[in-house]
Amino acid sequence: MKLCLKSLIVAGALFQALSFLFVALLNVILPPYGGAWLTVLTSLYLGYHPETGPVSFIIGTSYALISGAVAAAIFGWLYNNFVERF
C-alpha cells in the first residue's frame, strides 16, 4: 500500500511547524524549556533568534513548515519506492 504524498507532506509540515511554535512559546513562558533544541535550530534556521520576539517566531515557524514538508516528501518518496520493490 502506497502513501499519499500530498497528505503526508501537509501532515509533516504542520506537525513540525506546530511543534516548533509550541516549544518556542513555552521557552518564552518557562525560559529554560527547550533551550538546547532552540539553540540548535538557531544555527539551522537563518534569521531565527529566540530573543528577538514575535517576528522571529514567524521566521522560525516558516522554516519549520518548509523543513517538515521536505522531510515528509523525502520519507514518502523513499517509502513508496521501497513498497514497490519489496
N, C-alpha and C positions, 0 to 999 in steps of 0.2 A: 504494500500500500504506500503510495507516494504522498508526500506532504504538499499542501497548498502553499506555494511560496509567498503569495501576497498576504495571506493571513499570518503566516509565520513572521514575515518582516514587520508587519504592523504590531503584532504582539511583542516581538523582541524590542522594537524601538520604544514602545510605550512602557514596557517593563523597565528597561534601563533608564529612561528619562525620569519616570516617577520614582524609581529607587534613588537616583542621584538627587532629585529635588527633595525627597524625604530626608535623606541623610544631611544634605546641606542646610535645610531649615532646622533640623534638630541640632546641628552644630552651632547655629546661632542662638538657639534657646538654651542648650546644655553644652557649653563650649568644648569640653574635651571629647564629646561624642563624634566618632568618625574622623577625627583629626588626621590620623595617619593615612587613611584612604583618600581623604580630600587633598592631602599633600602630594600623594602620587598623581592624582588627577590634575593637580595644578601644573605638573610637569608635562602631562599629556595634552591637556586642553588649553591651547593658547588663548589668552585673554581672560581665563578664569582665575580669579584670586578671591578667596572667601571673604577677605576683609574689606573688599570694595563695595559691597552692598547688593541691592536688588538687580542691577544691570548685569553683574557678574553671575547671578543665579540664572538669568535668562541665557547668557552665553554658555554656561556650563550645561544647562539642560538641553540646549540646542545641540551641543557636541555629543551629549549622551544619547539623544534621539538618533542622530546620524550614526554613531558608532554601534548602537543597538541594532539598527536596521541593517548595517553592513554585516555585523556578526551573524545575525539571523539568516541573512541571504546566503552567506558562505556555508553556514551549517545546513540549511535546507538544500542547497545545491549538492553538497557532499552526500547528505543522507539519500537524496533521490538517486544520485548516481550509484551509490552502493546497493540500494534496494534493487535496482535493475539488474545488477551483476550477480547478486547472491540470492 
